Amino acid sequence: MPDSVRSYGHFRDVPEAESRWKNFSPAEIACRGTGQLKLHPEALDRLQALRDRLGKPLIVRSAYRSPAHNRAVKGAPRSKHMDGTAFDIAMSNHDPAAFAEAARAVGFLGFGTYPRSGFMHIDLGPARQRGERFPVRAVPFAAKAPPVREALADSRTLCGTGAAGVATVGAAGVEVAREVLAEAQGAVLPLVPYLDTLRWLFIAVALGGIGVTIYALDDWKQWRQ
């Protein structure tokens, strides 16, 4: 025998033992205007089954509505929300097509799609479809977080560009020093030949840094794919 429908003057009056749906508290499915609640076990069992099937949160925009609140929000005169068998679920974290398919699979029959407001209405029936079609779009967040990359200060890109920059500045500095020493007194002229070696050493470091940077950028592009 199916569980009977139970009504409460306020969601705080629901005994803990009668709230068996692990992902939905009485406050989430109560009337937004009055706090009243009608527990419809069959509808809530299917809502929980939908949550389990999708494996991600269902953000309930509206569930039970008292007759007074239904009139206040200009709901349909015979809205299924007043029976406790309808739910409006936000699509912000769902693909609408996949959501509708899963909802049908667990037994929901009535559907209303409201892309401008970003939610889908589902109820126990009768079977019907109303509303506009959701545009095809990607789910707004990745199902799996990307792997942690190297810290910026330790990355090959930064190390490579840093080495190239320092070496380039060093090579330029050597040229300046060479010209200054060439004009200095004869006591320091013997140092000038060694500056050529130092300049080429800086140039080699710069080329190595550029090579590391190119390699790092290629690695980054492959990770982005």
Secondary structure as UniProt FT lines:
FT   STRAND          6..8
FT   HELIX           11..13
FT   HELIX           16..18
FT   TURN            22..23
FT   HELIX           26..29
FT   TURN            32..34
FT   STRAND          37..39
FT   HELIX           41..54
FT   STRAND          60..62
FT   HELIX           67..72
FT   TURN            73..74
FT   TURN            77..78
FT   HELIX           80..83
FT   STRAND          86..90
FT   TURN            92..93
FT   HELIX           96..105
FT   TURN            106..107
FT   STRAND          110..114
FT   TURN            115..118
FT   STRAND          119..123
FT   STRAND          128..131
FT   HELIX           152..154
FT   HELIX           156..182
FT   HELIX           186..191
FT   HELIX           192..224
//
